[in-house]
Amino acid sequence: MKRKTTIHTPTNSLEESKDFYKRLKFESLSDDDPTMFTDGKALVEINPDRFARTGIKIYSEDLAAAVSELGDDLEVIEIGDGFLLSDPNGVRVYVIDEWLEVDHQVKEKSFGLTGNFVGLSIEGHDIHKTAEFWSALGFSKKEGELDQGWATFSDGEGFDISLMKPMMCPHLFFNPGMTYFNGGKNLTNIGLLREAGIPITEEITVFSSDNVADNVIIRDPGGLGFFIFND
């Protein structure tokens, strides 16, 4: 199934959001409608429309039937170029019935100050129902076990979603959240973020035996969360 999945983030100031991603050293792929940035792996779409909300946008000409079937159990709203629906946790999903004409090939490594992008994290109240929803949209299980509280699902085009059950993450959680794992190099990434003037939303010390803030969370101007962690 041919598709392109983007992380959809709203903004009340397009220039402010552009500046944020430029300071993160993301690359601009398209300057307007849609406004796209990438760190090599993640593809972020910034939407200044006042009705835009944080979520996931899937561009595909092959998903209409799957969305129609989901409409038997979920509220599906028709929008001008596709459909708007929500997963069982309220994560907005825009399914666009056309192809995205943006030159973006997923690279092996991310190049932004945030480090190594590993996917989008979703905390699911009912992880099994959440998995069923994403499976219906063509995502297949890549690793992990739902009965153990987590699993990663892939769209087959280089974009992964990590599902987690409640009570697993002892920190602020923005649903969904971009997730970066940087191993022992995370303090370097945190230092680069501070030098770039990126505000830190939360400094996390709970995983450090020395009470060091070795994991942080930041947010873009539209409220999209970034989990920048060791692992």
Sequence and secondary structure as in RCSB ss.txt:
>XXXX:A:sequence
MKRKTTIHTPTNSLEESKDFYKRLKFESLSDDDPTMFTDGKALVEINPDRFARTGIKIYSEDLAAAVSELGDDLE
VIEIGDGFLLSDPNGVRVYVIDEWLEVDHQVKEKSFGLTGNFVGLSIEGHDIHKTAEFWSALGFSKKEGELDQGW
ATFSDGEGFDISLMKPMMCPHLFFNPGMTYFNGGKNLTNIGLLREAGIPITEEITVFSSDNVADNVIIRDPGGLG
FFIFND
>XXXX:A:secstr
   EEEEEEE S HHHHHHHHHHTT EEEESSSSEEEESSS EEEEE  TT  SEEEEE SS HHHHHHHTTTS 
 EEETTEEEEE TT  EEEEESS         SS  STT  EEEEEEE SSHHHHHHHHHHTT EEEEEEGGGTE
EEEE SSS EEEEE TT   S   SSEEEEE GGGHHHHHHHHHHTT   SEEE TT TT    EEEEE TT  E
EEEE  
